[in-house]
Amino acid sequence: MRTWASVVFGILLAGLLVYVVISNNDLVVVTLPLVKWVTKLWAAMVASAVVGAGATMLLTTWPLVRLKLQSRRHSRRIAQLEQEVHGLRTLPIASDSASASSAQKG
């Protein structure tokens, strides 16, 4: 179901892009701090959408990468602690002579 929704969304997005290209053919001047760029309106609109999507992906990906690295560290630490607990469970309990001598003291 999800793949069909993705395909339909992609087709609608492609149709929107074709509509934007057909209906916005005027020349515009895009002025950036060091550059003046004469281009068609649709190209400026598509470029700004691509730059915005890229910036959004970058800003949302960084915290996810940080959380993934932190999760990996925690998983390693949990594995170490589980191994330590297992080692402590397999240790022999005090020998009979040691437990007898402690019982006599009490």
N, CA, C and O atoms as CSV, one atom per row, in Angstrom:
chain,resi,resn,atom,element,x,y,z
A,1,MET,N,N,0.830,-1.198,0.000
A,1,MET,CA,C,0.000,0.000,0.000
A,1,MET,C,C,0.868,1.253,0.000
A,1,MET,O,O,0.587,2.225,-0.701
A,2,ARG,N,N,1.924,1.208,0.798
A,2,ARG,CA,C,2.780,2.382,0.908
A,2,ARG,C,C,3.499,2.675,-0.413
A,2,ARG,O,O,3.677,3.837,-0.778
A,3,THR,N,N,3.906,1.636,-1.118
A,3,THR,CA,C,4.601,1.861,-2.386
A,3,THR,C,C,3.668,2.478,-3.416
A,3,THR,O,O,4.087,3.333,-4.197
A,4,TRP,N,N,2.403,2.054,-3.428
A,4,TRP,CA,C,1.449,2.647,-4.362
A,4,TRP,C,C,1.229,4.112,-4.053
A,4,TRP,O,O,1.137,4.935,-4.964
A,5,ALA,N,N,1.145,4.444,-2.788
A,5,ALA,CA,C,0.972,5.842,-2.393
A,5,ALA,C,C,2.187,6.657,-2.814
A,5,ALA,O,O,2.044,7.798,-3.256
A,6,SER,N,N,3.382,6.085,-2.683
A,6,SER,CA,C,4.600,6.785,-3.095
A,6,SER,C,C,4.619,7.007,-4.599
A,6,SER,O,O,5.022,8.073,-5.064
A,7,VAL,N,N,4.187,6.008,-5.364
A,7,VAL,CA,C,4.149,6.137,-6.826
A,7,VAL,C,C,3.157,7.223,-7.230
A,7,VAL,O,O,3.459,8.058,-8.082
A,8,VAL,N,N,1.975,7.211,-6.620
A,8,VAL,CA,C,0.960,8.217,-6.949
A,8,VAL,C,C,1.470,9.607,-6.569
A,8,VAL,O,O,1.290,10.561,-7.326
A,9,PHE,N,N,2.101,9.724,-5.409
A,9,PHE,CA,C,2.647,11.015,-4.991
A,9,PHE,C,C,3.715,11.490,-5.964
A,9,PHE,O,O,3.755,12.670,-6.310
A,10,GLY,N,N,4.575,10.590,-6.408
A,10,GLY,CA,C,5.614,10.946,-7.377
A,10,GLY,C,C,5.034,11.418,-8.703
A,10,GLY,O,O,5.530,12.371,-9.304
A,11,ILE,N,N,3.981,10.745,-9.154
A,11,ILE,CA,C,3.328,11.145,-10.413
A,11,ILE,C,C,2.690,12.523,-10.266
A,11,ILE,O,O,2.797,13.360,-11.162
A,12,LEU,N,N,2.021,12.757,-9.129
A,12,LEU,CA,C,1.421,14.078,-8.899
A,12,LEU,C,C,2.486,15.172,-8.828
A,12,LEU,O,O,2.290,16.268,-9.352
A,13,LEU,N,N,3.602,14.876,-8.184
A,13,LEU,CA,C,4.687,15.849,-8.092
A,13,LEU,C,C,5.284,16.135,-9.474
A,13,LEU,O,O,5.589,17.285,-9.791
A,14,ALA,N,N,5.447,15.111,-10.282
A,14,ALA,CA,C,5.965,15.309,-11.642
A,14,ALA,C,C,4.978,16.132,-12.472
A,14,ALA,O,O,5.386,16.992,-13.251
A,15,GLY,N,N,3.681,15.867,-12.305
A,15,GLY,CA,C,2.674,16.663,-13.017
A,15,GLY,C,C,2.707,18.117,-12.591
A,15,GLY,O,O,2.587,19.013,-13.426
A,16,LEU,N,N,2.867,18.357,-11.300
A,16,LEU,CA,C,2.978,19.730,-10.801
A,16,LEU,C,C,4.209,20.421,-11.381
A,16,LEU,O,O,4.147,21.593,-11.752
A,17,LEU,N,N,5.317,19.704,-11.458
A,17,LEU,CA,C,6.544,20.277,-12.024
A,17,LEU,C,C,6.347,20.640,-13.498
A,17,LEU,O,O,6.797,21.698,-13.939
A,18,VAL,N,N,5.682,19.773,-14.258
A,18,VAL,CA,C,5.416,20.064,-15.676
A,18,VAL,C,C,4.515,21.289,-15.794
A,18,VAL,O,O,4.740,22.144,-16.650
A,19,TYR,N,N,3.501,21.378,-14.943
A,19,TYR,CA,C,2.609,22.537,-14.960
A,19,TYR,C,C,3.371,23.824,-14.644
A,19,TYR,O,O,3.153,24.848,-15.292
A,20,VAL,N,N,4.260,23.777,-13.656
A,20,VAL,CA,C,5.048,24.961,-13.285
A,20,VAL,C,C,5.945,25.377,-14.445
A,20,VAL,O,O,6.064,26.565,-14.742
A,21,VAL,N,N,6.571,24.413,-15.098
A,21,VAL,CA,C,7.459,24.731,-16.228
A,21,VAL,C,C,6.675,25.345,-17.374
A,21,VAL,O,O,7.137,26.312,-17.980
A,22,ILE,N,N,5.502,24.812,-17.688
A,22,ILE,CA,C,4.711,25.305,-18.821
A,22,ILE,C,C,4.166,26.706,-18.533
A,22,ILE,O,O,4.151,27.558,-19.422
A,23,SER,N,N,3.724,26.947,-17.308
A,23,SER,CA,C,3.025,28.204,-17.032
A,23,SER,C,C,3.933,29.353,-16.587
A,23,SER,O,O,3.459,30.485,-16.500
A,24,ASN,N,N,5.206,29.114,-16.304
A,24,ASN,CA,C,6.105,30.169,-15.816
A,24,ASN,C,C,7.355,30.265,-16.676
A,24,ASN,O,O,8.433,29.830,-16.273
A,25,ASN,N,N,7.202,30.832,-17.854
A,25,ASN,CA,C,8.327,30.950,-18.784
A,25,ASN,C,C,8.939,32.343,-18.816
A,25,ASN,O,O,9.813,32.592,-19.646
A,26,ASP,N,N,8.527,33.249,-17.962
A,26,ASP,CA,C,9.059,34.606,-17.974
A,26,ASP,C,C,10.500,34.625,-17.488
A,26,ASP,O,O,10.911,33.790,-16.683
A,27,LEU,N,N,11.263,35.597,-17.993
A,27,LEU,CA,C,12.636,35.771,-17.525
A,27,LEU,C,C,12.639,36.621,-16.258
A,27,LEU,O,O,11.932,37.624,-16.164
A,28,VAL,N,N,13.444,36.202,-15.289
A,28,VAL,CA,C,13.586,36.947,-14.032
A,28,VAL,C,C,15.067,37.080,-13.715
A,28,VAL,O,O,15.900,36.330,-14.226
A,29,VAL,N,N,15.375,38.041,-12.869
A,29,VAL,CA,C,16.745,38.219,-12.404
A,29,VAL,C,C,16.790,37.791,-10.940
A,29,VAL,O,O,16.128,38.380,-10.086
A,30,VAL,N,N,17.574,36.768,-10.670
A,30,VAL,CA,C,17.768,36.305,-9.303
A,30,VAL,C,C,19.025,36.982,-8.784
A,30,VAL,O,O,20.108,36.800,-9.340
A,31,THR,N,N,18.885,37.761,-7.724
A,31,THR,CA,C,20.007,38.497,-7.179
A,31,THR,C,C,20.441,37.863,-5.865
A,31,THR,O,O,19.685,37.829,-4.894
A,32,LEU,N,N,21.660,37.366,-5.854
A,32,LEU,CA,C,22.274,36.809,-4.656
A,32,LEU,C,C,23.365,37.773,-4.210
A,32,LEU,O,O,23.679,38.702,-4.954
A,33,PRO,N,N,23.954,37.600,-3.037
A,33,PRO,CA,C,24.936,38.579,-2.547
A,33,PRO,C,C,26.062,38.910,-3.532
A,33,PRO,O,O,26.455,40.072,-3.628
A,34,LEU,N,N,26.581,37.949,-4.248
A,34,LEU,CA,C,27.689,38.243,-5.164
A,34,LEU,C,C,27.366,37.955,-6.626
A,34,LEU,O,O,28.222,38.121,-7.495
A,35,VAL,N,N,26.140,37.524,-6.902
A,35,VAL,CA,C,25.799,37.061,-8.249
A,35,VAL,C,C,24.436,37.596,-8.665
A,35,VAL,O,O,23.503,37.648,-7.863
A,36,LYS,N,N,24.333,37.995,-9.935
A,36,LYS,CA,C,23.037,38.269,-10.550
A,36,LYS,C,C,22.851,37.227,-11.632
A,36,LYS,O,O,23.706,37.051,-12.499
A,37,TRP,N,N,21.724,36.540,-11.573
A,37,TRP,CA,C,21.506,35.397,-12.437
A,37,TRP,C,C,20.198,35.606,-13.189
A,37,TRP,O,O,19.133,35.661,-12.574
A,38,VAL,N,N,20.265,35.722,-14.513
A,38,VAL,CA,C,19.070,35.863,-15.342
A,38,VAL,C,C,18.647,34.465,-15.781
A,38,VAL,O,O,19.415,33.736,-16.409
A,39,THR,N,N,17.430,34.112,-15.442
A,39,THR,CA,C,16.941,32.774,-15.745
A,39,THR,C,C,15.426,32.804,-15.907
A,39,THR,O,O,14.788,33.828,-15.666
A,40,LYS,N,N,14.871,31.700,-16.306
A,40,LYS,CA,C,13.416,31.602,-16.402
A,40,LYS,C,C,12.848,31.418,-15.008
A,40,LYS,O,O,13.513,30.880,-14.123
A,41,LEU,N,N,11.621,31.866,-14.817
A,41,LEU,CA,C,10.984,31.824,-13.507
A,41,LEU,C,C,10.875,30.401,-12.978
A,41,LEU,O,O,11.112,30.161,-11.794
A,42,TRP,N,N,10.518,29.456,-13.842
A,42,TRP,CA,C,10.366,28.086,-13.368
A,42,TRP,C,C,11.682,27.513,-12.867
A,42,TRP,O,O,11.696,26.745,-11.905
A,43,ALA,N,N,12.795,27.881,-13.512
A,43,ALA,CA,C,14.106,27.376,-13.078
A,43,ALA,C,C,14.460,27.925,-11.700
A,43,ALA,O,O,15.013,27.210,-10.864
A,44,ALA,N,N,14.139,29.199,-11.466
A,44,ALA,CA,C,14.399,29.790,-10.153
A,44,ALA,C,C,13.536,29.124,-9.087
A,44,ALA,O,O,14.002,28.871,-7.976
A,45,MET,N,N,12.292,28.842,-9.419
A,45,MET,CA,C,11.395,28.192,-8.456
A,45,MET,C,C,11.862,26.773,-8.132
A,45,MET,O,O,11.885,26.376,-6.967
A,46,VAL,N,N,12.230,26.018,-9.152
A,46,VAL,CA,C,12.703,24.646,-8.936
A,46,VAL,C,C,14.021,24.646,-8.167
A,46,VAL,O,O,14.220,23.820,-7.277
A,47,ALA,N,N,14.922,25.569,-8.505
A,47,ALA,CA,C,16.204,25.641,-7.801
A,47,ALA,C,C,16.000,25.974,-6.329
A,47,ALA,O,O,16.657,25.394,-5.465
A,48,SER,N,N,15.094,26.904,-6.036
A,48,SER,CA,C,14.853,27.247,-4.635
A,48,SER,C,C,14.219,26.081,-3.883
A,48,SER,O,O,14.517,25.878,-2.706
A,49,ALA,N,N,13.356,25.317,-4.534
A,49,ALA,CA,C,12.759,24.140,-3.894
A,49,ALA,C,C,13.815,23.080,-3.609
A,49,ALA,O,O,13.809,22.458,-2.547
A,50,VAL,N,N,14.725,22.876,-4.567
A,50,VAL,CA,C,15.788,21.876,-4.377
A,50,VAL,C,C,16.726,22.294,-3.258
A,50,VAL,O,O,17.098,21.473,-2.419
A,51,VAL,N,N,17.114,23.573,-3.238
A,51,VAL,CA,C,18.006,24.066,-2.175
A,51,VAL,C,C,17.313,23.971,-0.817
A,51,VAL,O,O,17.940,23.582,0.168
A,52,GLY,N,N,16.044,24.318,-0.751
A,52,GLY,CA,C,15.299,24.217,0.500
A,52,GLY,C,C,15.164,22.787,0.981
A,52,GLY,O,O,15.311,22.516,2.173
A,53,ALA,N,N,14.886,21.865,0.066
A,53,ALA,CA,C,14.776,20.454,0.440
A,53,ALA,C,C,16.119,19.917,0.918
A,53,ALA,O,O,16.179,19.153,1.881
A,54,GLY,N,N,17.188,20.315,0.250
A,54,GLY,CA,C,18.524,19.871,0.671
A,54,GLY,C,C,18.892,20.395,2.048
A,54,GLY,O,O,19.432,19.656,2.872
A,55,ALA,N,N,18.603,21.665,2.302
A,55,ALA,CA,C,18.896,22.235,3.615
A,55,ALA,C,C,18.067,21.564,4.710
A,55,ALA,O,O,18.567,21.302,5.803
A,56,THR,N,N,16.807,21.289,4.411
A,56,THR,CA,C,15.944,20.617,5.380
A,56,THR,C,C,16.453,19.214,5.675
A,56,THR,O,O,16.488,18.797,6.833
A,57,MET,N,N,16.845,18.486,4.642
A,57,MET,CA,C,17.385,17.144,4.858
A,57,MET,C,C,18.651,17.186,5.689
A,57,MET,O,O,18.838,16.349,6.572
A,58,LEU,N,N,19.517,18.139,5.423
A,58,LEU,CA,C,20.759,18.264,6.185
A,58,LEU,C,C,20.471,18.566,7.649
A,58,LEU,O,O,21.069,17.961,8.539
A,59,LEU,N,N,19.561,19.495,7.902
A,59,LEU,CA,C,19.250,19.882,9.277
A,59,LEU,C,C,18.535,18.778,10.048
A,59,LEU,O,O,18.696,18.684,11.265
A,60,THR,N,N,17.750,17.940,9.375
A,60,THR,CA,C,17.058,16.861,10.084
A,60,THR,C,C,17.894,15.592,10.160
A,60,THR,O,O,17.661,14.761,11.038
A,61,THR,N,N,18.856,15.420,9.265
A,61,THR,CA,C,19.678,14.220,9.271
A,61,THR,C,C,20.730,14.258,10.374
A,61,THR,O,O,21.039,13.217,10.954
A,62,TRP,N,N,21.282,15.415,10.676
A,62,TRP,CA,C,22.343,15.507,11.677
A,62,TRP,C,C,21.911,14.973,13.040
A,62,TRP,O,O,22.645,14.168,13.613
A,63,PRO,N,N,20.763,15.373,13.595
A,63,PRO,CA,C,20.361,14.794,14.887
A,63,PRO,C,C,20.106,13.286,14.808
A,63,PRO,O,O,20.366,12.568,15.774
A,64,LEU,N,N,19.605,12.801,13.676
A,64,LEU,CA,C,19.368,11.368,13.532
A,64,LEU,C,C,20.679,10.586,13.538
A,64,LEU,O,O,20.761,9.514,14.137
A,65,VAL,N,N,21.695,11.114,12.878
A,65,VAL,CA,C,23.004,10.454,12.864
A,65,VAL,C,C,23.584,10.443,14.274
A,65,VAL,O,O,24.144,9.438,14.712
A,66,ARG,N,N,23.450,11.557,14.979
A,66,ARG,CA,C,23.953,11.643,16.359
A,66,ARG,C,C,23.240,10.628,17.252
A,66,ARG,O,O,23.882,9.956,18.061
A,67,LEU,N,N,21.924,10.513,17.112
A,67,LEU,CA,C,21.168,9.552,17.914
A,67,LEU,C,C,21.540,8.105,17.563
A,67,LEU,O,O,21.572,7.241,18.440
A,68,LYS,N,N,21.816,7.848,16.298
A,68,LYS,CA,C,22.204,6.505,15.888
A,68,LYS,C,C,23.553,6.124,16.485
A,68,LYS,O,O,23.730,4.998,16.949
A,69,LEU,N,N,24.506,7.055,16.477
A,69,LEU,CA,C,25.810,6.789,17.081
A,69,LEU,C,C,25.680,6.573,18.583
A,69,LEU,O,O,26.323,5.684,19.142
A,70,GLN,N,N,24.857,7.377,19.234
A,70,GLN,CA,C,24.633,7.231,20.665
A,70,GLN,C,C,23.967,5.882,20.968
A,70,GLN,O,O,24.315,5.226,21.950
A,71,SER,N,N,23.035,5.480,20.147
A,71,SER,CA,C,22.365,4.184,20.323
A,71,SER,C,C,23.369,3.038,20.173
A,71,SER,O,O,23.318,2.064,20.924
A,72,ARG,N,N,24.266,3.155,19.218
A,72,ARG,CA,C,25.286,2.117,19.024
A,72,ARG,C,C,26.188,2.014,20.250
A,72,ARG,O,O,26.518,0.914,20.692
A,73,ARG,N,N,26.593,3.181,20.807
A,73,ARG,CA,C,27.414,3.188,22.024
A,73,ARG,C,C,26.676,2.526,23.180
A,73,ARG,O,O,27.253,1.724,23.915
A,74,HIS,N,N,25.406,2.861,23.337
A,74,HIS,CA,C,24.625,2.281,24.419
A,74,HIS,C,C,24.446,0.774,24.238
A,74,HIS,O,O,24.467,0.025,25.214
A,75,SER,N,N,24.272,0.331,23.003
A,75,SER,CA,C,24.130,-1.109,22.738
A,75,SER,C,C,25.407,-1.853,23.116
A,75,SER,O,O,25.346,-2.935,23.699
A,76,ARG,N,N,26.557,-1.280,22.787
A,76,ARG,CA,C,27.829,-1.902,23.170
A,76,ARG,C,C,27.965,-1.979,24.684
A,76,ARG,O,O,28.388,-3.000,25.226
A,77,ARG,N,N,27.604,-0.897,25.360
A,77,ARG,CA,C,27.711,-0.869,26.826
A,77,ARG,C,C,26.752,-1.883,27.452
A,77,ARG,O,O,27.104,-2.544,28.428
A,78,ILE,N,N,25.558,-2.008,26.901
A,78,ILE,CA,C,24.596,-2.993,27.413
A,78,ILE,C,C,25.138,-4.402,27.216
A,78,ILE,O,O,25.001,-5.246,28.101
A,79,ALA,N,N,25.752,-4.666,26.068
A,79,ALA,CA,C,26.335,-5.992,25.821
A,79,ALA,C,C,27.450,-6.281,26.824
A,79,ALA,O,O,27.554,-7.399,27.328
A,80,GLN,N,N,28.286,-5.279,27.119
A,80,GLN,CA,C,29.348,-5.467,28.109
A,80,GLN,C,C,28.758,-5.771,29.479
A,80,GLN,O,O,29.225,-6.671,30.177
A,81,LEU,N,N,27.743,-5.029,29.857
A,81,LEU,CA,C,27.130,-5.246,31.174
A,81,LEU,C,C,26.434,-6.606,31.253
A,81,LEU,O,O,26.483,-7.264,32.292
A,82,GLU,N,N,25.791,-7.029,30.169
A,82,GLU,CA,C,25.168,-8.356,30.155
A,82,GLU,C,C,26.216,-9.449,30.300
A,82,GLU,O,O,26.003,-10.439,31.001
A,83,GLN,N,N,27.351,-9.262,29.631
A,83,GLN,CA,C,28.428,-10.234,29.740
A,83,GLN,C,C,28.970,-10.269,31.167
A,83,GLN,O,O,29.267,-11.344,31.688
A,84,GLU,N,N,29.099,-9.116,31.796
A,84,GLU,CA,C,29.573,-9.051,33.173
A,84,GLU,C,C,28.588,-9.733,34.126
A,84,GLU,O,O,29.003,-10.467,35.024
A,85,VAL,N,N,27.296,-9.497,33.938
A,85,VAL,CA,C,26.279,-10.141,34.772
A,85,VAL,C,C,26.325,-11.649,34.575
A,85,VAL,O,O,26.224,-12.401,35.545
A,86,HIS,N,N,26.474,-12.098,33.347
A,86,HIS,CA,C,26.565,-13.532,33.085
A,86,HIS,C,C,27.786,-14.119,33.782
A,86,HIS,O,O,27.710,-15.206,34.355
A,87,GLY,N,N,28.914,-13.405,33.736
A,87,GLY,CA,C,30.120,-13.871,34.414
A,87,GLY,C,C,29.922,-13.940,35.922
A,87,GLY,O,O,30.412,-14.865,36.571
A,88,LEU,N,N,29.216,-12.980,36.476
A,88,LEU,CA,C,28.966,-12.999,37.914
A,88,LEU,C,C,28.013,-14.125,38.297
A,88,LEU,O,O,28.132,-14.690,39.384
A,89,ARG,N,N,27.080,-14.456,37.432
A,89,ARG,CA,C,26.145,-15.544,37.727
A,89,ARG,C,C,26.845,-16.895,37.722
A,89,ARG,O,O,26.452,-17.803,38.455
A,90,THR,N,N,27.876,-17.030,36.902
A,90,THR,CA,C,28.563,-18.322,36.802
A,90,THR,C,C,29.673,-18.472,37.822
A,90,THR,O,O,30.277,-19.541,37.898
A,91,LEU,N,N,29.969,-17.444,38.612
A,91,LEU,CA,C,30.985,-17.587,39.655
A,91,LEU,C,C,30.485,-18.560,40.711
A,91,LEU,O,O,29.303,-18.569,41.056
A,92,PRO,N,N,31.396,-19.378,41.219
A,92,PRO,CA,C,30.957,-20.284,42.280
A,92,PRO,C,C,30.674,-19.501,43.555
A,92,PRO,O,O,31.358,-18.530,43.878
A,93,ILE,N,N,29.666,-19.941,44.255
A,93,ILE,CA,C,29.356,-19.324,45.540
A,93,ILE,C,C,30.422,-19.807,46.515
A,93,ILE,O,O,31.050,-20.840,46.285
A,94,ALA,N,N,30.627,-19.076,47.592
A,94,ALA,CA,C,31.698,-19.371,48.544
A,94,ALA,C,C,31.740,-20.866,48.871
A,94,ALA,O,O,30.701,-21.522,48.954
A,95,SER,N,N,32.951,-21.394,49.054
A,95,SER,CA,C,33.109,-22.829,49.330
A,95,SER,C,C,32.513,-23.197,50.682
A,95,SER,O,O,32.212,-22.314,51.485
A,96,ASP,N,N,32.340,-24.487,50.943
A,96,ASP,CA,C,31.729,-24.966,52.165
A,96,ASP,C,C,32.514,-24.572,53.388
A,96,ASP,O,O,31.921,-24.209,54.403
A,97,SER,N,N,33.855,-24.633,53.327
A,97,SER,CA,C,34.671,-24.286,54.500
A,97,SER,C,C,34.553,-22.809,54.823
A,97,SER,O,O,34.551,-22.431,55.995
A,98,ALA,N,N,34.455,-21.972,53.804
A,98,ALA,CA,C,34.335,-20.536,54.058
A,98,ALA,C,C,32.987,-20.225,54.657
A,98,ALA,O,O,32.891,-19.384,55.551
A,99,SER,N,N,31.945,-20.880,54.189
A,99,SER,CA,C,30.623,-20.604,54.724
A,99,SER,C,C,30.490,-21.159,56.135
A,99,SER,O,O,29.774,-20.582,56.953
A,100,ALA,N,N,31.163,-22.266,56.440
A,100,ALA,CA,C,31.112,-22.836,57.791
A,100,ALA,C,C,31.829,-21.943,58.786
A,100,ALA,O,O,31.369,-21.761,59.913
A,101,SER,N,N,32.982,-21.374,58.356
A,101,SER,CA,C,33.722,-20.521,59.278
A,101,SER,C,C,32.957,-19.222,59.538
A,101,SER,O,O,33.009,-18.691,60.648
A,102,SER,N,N,32.245,-18.701,58.529
A,102,SER,CA,C,31.462,-17.492,58.756
A,102,SER,C,C,30.256,-17.769,59.637
A,102,SER,O,O,29.813,-16.899,60.386
A,103,ALA,N,N,29.724,-18.987,59.546
A,103,ALA,CA,C,28.571,-19.357,60.387
A,103,ALA,C,C,29.017,-19.499,61.846
A,103,ALA,O,O,28.253,-19.173,62.755
A,104,GLN,N,N,30.232,-19.979,62.081
A,104,GLN,CA,C,30.740,-20.142,63.442
A,104,GLN,C,C,31.003,-18.788,64.092
A,104,GLN,O,O,30.843,-18.647,65.305
A,105,LYS,N,N,31.410,-17.777,63.296
A,105,LYS,CA,C,31.690,-16.460,63.844
A,105,LYS,C,C,30.420,-15.775,64.310
A,105,LYS,O,O,30.442,-15.038,65.296
A,106,GLY,N,N,29.331,-16.000,63.630
A,106,GLY,CA,C,28.100,-15.286,63.906
A,106,GLY,C,C,27.388,-15.803,65.064
A,106,GLY,O,O,26.325,-15.290,65.415
